[in-house]
Amino acid sequence: MKKILMLLPLAALALGACDKKCPNANEAEIAALFDRWNASLATLDPQKVTENYTSDAVLLATVENAPRLTTKDRIAYFTEFLKLKPQGVIDSRTIKINCDTAMDMGVYTFTLGDGSKVQARYTYTYKWNGTDWKISHHHSSKMPN
């Protein structure tokens, strides 16, 4: 009996932890986050692009071997990547939404300033910070073929 009584407060605490306010996000809202990111690419300003990411985001970029783990690392990556004048289009996607996280994953194609195209698989994991969705993880890998 004592064990059950001792577990009840822990269960109540666990339930209380799940009472956080969740945004009422839908698939269209999460899909629009890619559009926001893509529009920031069009500015050709690496600072604008990195504003889409959490400060501790992990970027595993399409044309980069090393993970980009800091804002400084991401700015350095986008400084070079934006020289290609990339613009992306989603070819196919799946969106999953939880309380304060969402994932958008699929295949996209970048058209570069010289007219060439690069198709890649992608995953964006977004985190709700209480006022906005930010990218906490971004993985993009060029298609093997």
Order of alpha helices (4+ residues) and beta strands (2+ residues): alpha-alpha-alpha-beta-alpha-beta-beta-beta-beta
